[in-house]
Amino acid sequence: MFLLTFMSYAAMHALREGWSYSKSATEKEFGVDATFMGVVDALYLVFYTVGMVVLGSLMHRVSLRFYVIGGLAMASIAYTLWVVIYALTDFYHPALMTVLMCVNGFFQATGWPGLMAIFSLWFAEHKKGLLMGLWALNSNVGNIIA
């Protein structure tokens, strides 16, 4: 369970960092400027915050498995959908990318609370400090993967 939750959050962090690394290429490819990309980032964070509030209460009403897997799947789909649409149809619109990044941010809000809830159910109270310290390396691993 340690490895499963670790890799899940590392993958989510890789998704976030992948966006950061691809912004300059996106600016060149689609002719948008850094200001627009900053607005997309700000909206992503707003929707991440809204997702924490809205989805946080949902976490206690559904299966944690469904909560985390559904959230990760929806965030991944939203992140890749506009690129897939562009690759298949040559259609690009800044509003489409913005909306899908907002959906991505909203569903990424399931990651930390859901995985922490799963993590806390599997490990003894007296070992959680050490394990959490090791588990926190997942963001670094996610950065490396990205």
N, C-alpha and C positions, 0 to 999 in steps of 0.2 A: 504494500500500500504506500510505503514511503516513496518508492521509485515511481509509482504511477502518479501520485499527486505532484511529485517533484518534476517529472517530465511534462505533466499537463501545464503547470505554471511556467516552466521554461519555454514551452511552445507558445504560450500566450505572450510571454515577454518577447520572444522572437518575432511574433506578429507585430508588436508595437515597434520594436527596433527596425524591423524590415521597412516599415512605413517611413521612419526617420531617414534611413539610408537611401530610400528610393525617391525622396522629394526632389532632389536636384534633377534627376533624370526625368521625373514627371513634369517639372517645370519646362524643360527643354522639349520633351516629346509633345506636350499638349499646349504649349505656349501660354502657360499661366505664370503669374509672377509670385514672388515670395510673400507678398501681402495676402494674396488669395490663399496660399498654402497655410499661412498663419491663421487665417479665419477658419479654415478647415480644421486645423489643430485645436483651436479654441472651441469650436462646436463639438468636436470629438470629446473634449474634456467636460463640456456642459452635459452632453448626453451620457457620459460615463457617470457623472455625479447623479443625474436623474435616475439612471439605472441602479445605482447603489440604493437609492431611496425606494424606488418602486419594486425592484427585484429582491431587495433585502427582506422585505416582509413576506414575499412569496416563498423564500427559501425554507421557511418553517412549515409550509403547507404542502409541499411536494417532496418526492423522493430526492435526496441529495444527488444520487446518480443522474437522474433526469435533469436536475437543475444545472449541474456542472457540464454534463455532456451536451445538453441542449444549448446552453450558453456558449460553450466553446465552438460548437458546430455553427451556430448562427453568426457569431463573430467572424469565424473563418470564411463562411460563405459570403457575408457582406463585404469582407475585405477583398476577396478575390473576384467577386462577381463583375465589378465594373471593368476589370482587366480582361476577363473572359469575354464579356460582351464586346469590348473593343477589338479583341483578337479575332472573334468570329464574324463581326458585322462591320468593323471599321467605324462604329458609332462611338462618339465621345461627346459628353456634355458635362461641364463643370458641376452643374446641379446634381447630376446622377452620382458623381464621385462624392460630393458633399453629403448627400442623403445616405449613401451606403457607408461612409465613414462614421456618420452619426449612429446608424444602426450597429455598426461594429463597436463603437464606444459603449452604447447602451448594453449590449450583451456581454462585453468584456467585464462588466461589473459583477458577473456571476463568479468570476475566477477566484479572487482572494477569499471572500467569505465562504463560498462553497467548499473550496479545497481545505480551508482551515477547519471547517466543521467536520469534514471527513477525517482529516488528520487527527483532530482531537478525540475522535471516537476510537481510534485504533491503538493509541499508545498510552502507556501508564503515566500517571501524573508526575512521578519523580524522574522520568526520562525525557519529558517534553522539552525542557530547556536545552539540553544538548542536541536533541534531534531537530528542534526548531532552528538552532544555530546552523546546523548542517543543511537543513532544508532551505534556508534563506539564500544559499548559493545559487538557487535556481534562476534568479534574475541575471546573474553573471553568465551562467550557462546559456540562457536564452539570448543574451547579447552576442555570445560567441557563435551560436547557431545562426543568428541573423547575419 
